[in-house]
Amino acid sequence: MPEILPTIFSNYVELHTAQLGVLLGLFVGLLYRDRPILAYALLFLGVLSAFGNASHIGFMRYSDVATEIEAKPWYFLSALYASTVTNLLLVKYGQPLWRRLPNLPRAQSDEVVRTDDGS
């Protein structure tokens, strides 16, 4: 099986940018349960920071890392949208889907003991 990650991401910065997008999407999904307005505000700020100067925070002054993040924001945004949509769907439809899963037969503890005793 060919390795997928090297074909999608050509360097570490692109991979790290996608990881940051997934992390922000997870935070949006967690906030959406209790405070949906705050979750939408966080999502808006994440999208705004992908195109603005917020990506320069935490990097050295003349490094090329922040420039690369701003040059290719689609890694961050695609990971952010995919994880946000997945989380919002799980919040809405997760429990009904979990209930529809078939119950797997589980061995009761007393059945295991009887089988081990040879009776």
C-alpha positions as CSV (number, residue, x, y, z in Angstrom):
1,M,0.0,0.0,0.0
2,P,1.5,3.4,-1.0
3,E,2.1,5.8,1.8
4,I,-0.6,8.5,1.7
5,L,0.8,11.2,3.9
6,P,3.9,11.9,1.8
7,T,1.7,12.3,-1.3
8,I,-0.6,14.8,0.4
9,F,2.0,16.8,2.5
10,S,5.3,17.7,1.0
11,N,6.8,19.1,4.2
12,Y,6.3,19.2,7.9
13,V,4.8,22.6,8.0
14,E,1.8,21.5,5.8
15,L,1.2,18.5,8.1
16,H,1.4,20.7,11.2
17,T,-1.0,23.2,9.7
18,A,-3.5,20.5,9.1
19,Q,-3.1,19.2,12.6
20,L,-3.8,22.6,14.0
21,G,-7.0,22.7,11.9
22,V,-8.1,19.4,13.3
23,L,-7.4,20.5,16.8
24,L,-9.4,23.7,16.4
25,G,-12.3,21.7,14.8
26,L,-12.3,19.4,17.9
27,F,-12.5,22.4,20.2
28,V,-15.4,23.8,18.1
29,G,-17.2,20.5,18.3
30,L,-16.7,20.3,22.1
31,L,-17.9,23.9,22.6
32,Y,-21.0,23.4,20.4
33,R,-22.7,21.1,22.9
34,D,-23.0,23.7,25.6
35,R,-22.3,27.1,23.9
36,P,-23.0,27.0,20.2
37,I,-22.6,30.8,19.7
38,L,-19.1,30.6,21.2
39,A,-18.3,27.7,19.0
40,Y,-19.3,29.6,15.9
41,A,-17.2,32.6,17.1
42,L,-14.2,30.3,17.5
43,L,-14.7,28.9,14.1
44,F,-14.9,32.4,12.6
45,L,-11.7,33.5,14.4
46,G,-10.0,30.4,13.1
47,V,-10.9,31.1,9.5
48,L,-10.0,34.7,9.9
49,S,-6.6,33.8,11.4
50,A,-5.8,31.5,8.5
51,F,-5.8,34.5,6.1
52,G,-4.5,37.2,8.5
53,N,-1.4,37.9,10.5
54,A,-2.3,35.7,13.5
55,S,-0.2,32.9,12.1
56,H,2.9,34.9,12.9
57,I,2.4,34.5,16.6
58,G,4.9,32.2,18.1
59,F,7.4,32.1,15.2
60,M,10.7,33.9,14.9
61,R,10.7,37.3,13.3
62,Y,12.3,36.4,9.9
63,S,11.4,32.8,9.6
64,D,9.7,31.4,6.5
65,V,7.3,29.1,8.6
66,A,4.6,31.7,9.0
67,T,4.9,32.8,5.4
68,E,4.3,29.2,4.3
69,I,1.2,28.9,6.5
70,E,-0.3,32.0,4.9
71,A,0.8,30.9,1.5
72,K,-1.1,27.5,1.8
73,P,-4.1,28.0,4.1
74,W,-6.1,25.3,2.5
75,Y,-4.4,22.6,4.6
76,F,-5.6,24.3,7.8
77,L,-9.0,25.2,6.4
78,S,-9.8,21.8,4.9
79,A,-8.8,20.0,8.2
80,L,-10.8,22.5,10.2
81,Y,-13.9,22.1,8.1
82,A,-13.7,18.3,8.0
83,S,-13.2,17.9,11.7
84,T,-15.9,20.5,12.5
85,V,-18.5,18.9,10.3
86,T,-17.7,15.5,11.7
87,N,-17.9,16.7,15.3
88,L,-21.2,18.6,14.7
89,L,-22.7,15.5,13.0
90,L,-21.6,13.3,15.9
91,V,-23.1,15.8,18.4
92,K,-26.5,15.6,16.5
93,Y,-26.6,12.0,15.3
94,G,-24.1,10.2,17.5
95,Q,-26.4,8.9,20.2
96,P,-29.1,7.6,17.8
97,L,-26.4,5.9,15.7
98,W,-24.8,4.4,18.8
99,R,-28.2,3.0,19.9
100,R,-28.7,1.4,16.5
101,L,-25.5,-0.6,16.7
102,P,-26.3,-4.3,17.3
103,N,-25.5,-5.4,20.8
104,L,-22.7,-7.8,20.8
105,P,-23.2,-11.0,22.8
106,R,-21.1,-10.8,25.9
107,A,-20.1,-13.7,28.1
108,Q,-21.5,-13.4,31.6
109,S,-19.0,-13.9,34.4
110,D,-20.8,-16.9,35.9
111,E,-20.8,-18.7,32.5
112,V,-17.1,-18.3,32.3
113,V,-16.6,-19.7,35.8
114,R,-18.8,-22.7,35.0
115,T,-16.9,-23.4,31.8
116,D,-13.6,-23.2,33.5
117,D,-14.7,-25.6,36.3
118,G,-15.5,-28.2,33.7
119,S,-19.2,-28.4,34.6
